[in-house]
Amino acid sequence: MPGRFGRTPALPTCPGIECLAVVEALGAGVDGPRPGTRVVLLGVRANWRGLVVAPAERVIPVPDAVSDQDAAQAIINPVTALV
């Protein structure tokens, strides 16, 4: 139905499926981008908050040449425009 989300989240909830973050730490035994690396998250919901815990396989490093603004919208906005 137009004007509605594909899935209605259970309330209370935190919005957000697009995110630019900086890795603060990795869990014990986890391989992933080192702390301090800028990343975007793929398929991690409710990420408009100050701290997000995400699986390492959902974290994509952002190249230095890509601005924060471009990286933050690179996953969701193109798909939204296409649809």
C-alpha positions, -999 to +999 in steps of 0.1 A: +000+000+000+015+034-010+027+056+019+033+027+043+064+008+054+069-027+041+071-039+077+056-022+107+080-025+136+070-034+171+069-003+193+089+012+209+115+011+182+145+030+168+143+040+131+171+037+106+185+013+080+211+036+065+242+044+086+277+057+086+297+047+117+332+044+131+342+010+145+349+014+182+358-022+191+356-058+179+343-087+200+367-113+212+379-135+183+360-114+157+378-105+124+366-072+109+376-036+102+399-022+129+387+003+154+387+038+139+376+025+105+346+043+089+319+018+078+284+015+065+261-012+077+242-036+054+209-050+066+212-037+102+180-021+113+173+004+141+207+020+137+198+057+141+214+058+176+247+066+193+259+030+196+251+000+174+263-035+178+265-052+144+277-086+131+311-082+114+298-097+082+273-068+079+300-041+082+315-026+050+346-003+052+343+031+035+372+041+012+389+074+023+379+090-011+342+087-003+326+115+018+306+108+049+275+122+031+279+099+001+287+068+022+257+073+045+232+072+016+250+048-007+231+016+003+195+026+006+189+058-015+198+044-049+175+014-043+147+038-032+152+060-063+151+029-085+119+016-070 
